Amino acid sequence: MVGSNKKSLSYSSAAHGGWGLVRVGMLVPESYQLFVCPFACGRHGAIGAITHGNKDRLSYLYIDETDIVSGGYETMVVQAVDELLEIIGYHPKVLMIFVSCLDDLLGTDHESFLRPLREKYPHMRFTVGHMNPIRLDGKQPPIVNAHCKMYGLLEKRTQGAKAVNLIGNHVPIPHEGELHRLLTENGYRVRQIGECETFEDFLAMAESHLNIVTRPYALQAAKEMQKTLGIDYLFMPLAHDLNEQDAYYRQLTEKLSLDTPVQFQELKNTISRKAHVALSIVGKQPVSVDFSATLRPFSLAKSLTELGFAVREVVSDECTPLEQASRQWLSENTQVQWINPTHHNAIDRQQNKDFICVGLESAYYNNARHVVGMMDGEGIYGYHGLGDILEKITYASKESTDVEKLIKSYGLVV
């Protein structure tokens, strides 16, 4: 297995993008965003908001060197909010103010503008998030900070009827999946931010008994919710390895003392049947898996290999700690290559048109015609999610896709 994570000039393909900071923050219903940053920092988020239909919930306050040197930066924010509310003609339930890397260097006291805003608009909630790529390698990169700020809007409530939150997944996990069935059959209501239509729906998440963390970048938010709201959490990240998934379900069953357990053998039989159908059509057609499709590409590559698929490569710029065991297994048991799509050599696109590519980064890199257009594991979880992927692979093997049109339809912005 080969790959390079050495720091070098990086390549960013047309397939790069997805769930950026603006789009994630927009998950909070009835919220508005104000970005305070230099001109150049606004391009990516603004275009992304337009392509995803969120341009009416986003504004920018552009600052320059004069504003920074003069020391009037904080006052500008208060004045900008006054002007913004007058322009849009209503008061949103939440105003999320995002600051850029420049703010990290200045060490701004955010309370200096939050305090007067809260006094002037007591019926609104204000929070400050960070759009600071310089902290990507730190303990709280932008995506982690965004989840902490979103769920930090919740206020402590008395826990009501039995309910569980799923946090970290931007797209709701389908109700027909086994996770939902396991919880609902045991009397639990399931709440997800992607299903909240109003801000009050979102606030009701504070009444739940447990947070199930489905993505690593929401783990810090869950820890903070445990301290401030008294909601316990269980880390059950997206996993394509069924043995790993089984272990998570056993932890959940023990945690909630569930009466109706998961029927593991029944679920495994369903996966076996779907894999058999898929392989009868796909055969030994080569498969590529990438990180734009799922946060666990090595795990997915391992599972597909064990099911009999001819996985040829994993396209990912890194291997996270969660993925180390799967990568090690692939290295010891297969000839699967690890391709870094951000390496400067990746600009020389391959001509593996017959590859079935699970993910747009891989599809673009290989000039592929057979594509599973999945982004960030949207709606994928557990056995049901793996079965869904098998069906998508089967469909992709029979259809020819225009990758560039697919990229455009997803609204990706480099």
HELIX and SHEET records of a PDB file:
HELIX    1   1 LEU A   21  GLY A   25  1                                   5    
HELIX    2   2 PHE A   39  GLY A   42  5                                   4    
HELIX    3   3 ARG A   43  THR A   51  1                                   9    
HELIX    4   4 LYS A   55  ARG A   57  5                                   3    
HELIX    5   5 GLU A   65  SER A   70  1                                   6    
HELIX    6   6 TYR A   73  ILE A   88  1                                  16    
HELIX    7   7 CYS A  101  LEU A  106  1                                   6    
HELIX    8   8 GLU A  111  LYS A  120  1                                  10    
HELIX    9   9 PRO A  133  ARG A  135  5                                   3    
HELIX   10  10 PRO A  142  TYR A  151  1                                  10    
HELIX   11  11 GLU A  178  GLU A  185  1                                   8    
HELIX   12  12 ILE A  193  GLU A  195  5                                   3    
HELIX   13  13 PHE A  199  LEU A  203  1                                   5    
HELIX   14  14 ALA A  204  GLU A  207  5                                   4    
HELIX   15  15 PRO A  216  ALA A  218  5                                   3    
HELIX   16  16 LEU A  219  LEU A  229  1                                  11    
HELIX   17  17 LEU A  242  LEU A  256  1                                  15    
HELIX   18  18 PHE A  264  VAL A  282  1                                  19    
HELIX   19  19 PRO A  297  LEU A  307  1                                  11    
HELIX   20  20 PRO A  321  GLU A  323  5                                   3    
HELIX   21  21 GLN A  324  ASN A  333  1                                  10    
HELIX   22  22 HIS A  344  ILE A  347  5                                   4    
HELIX   23  23 LEU A  360  ASN A  366  1                                   7    
HELIX   24  24 GLY A  382  LYS A  398  1                                  17    
HELIX   25  25 VAL A  403  SER A  409  1                                   7    
SHEET    1   A 4 LEU A  58  TYR A  62  0                                        
SHEET    2   A 4 SER A  31  CYS A  37  1                                        
SHEET    3   A 4 VAL A  94  SER A 100  1                                        
SHEET    4   A 4 ARG A 125  MET A 131  1                                        
SHEET    1   B 4 ARG A 189  GLN A 192  0                                        
SHEET    2   B 4 ALA A 163  ILE A 167  1                                        
SHEET    3   B 4 LEU A 210  VAL A 213  1                                        
SHEET    4   B 4 ASP A 232  PHE A 235  1                                        
SHEET    1   C 5 GLN A 337  ILE A 339  0                                        
SHEET    2   C 5 VAL A 311  VAL A 315  1                                        
SHEET    3   C 5 VAL A 287  ASP A 290  1                                        
SHEET    4   C 5 ILE A 356  VAL A 358  1                                        
SHEET    5   C 5 HIS A 370  VAL A 372  1                                        
END                                                                             
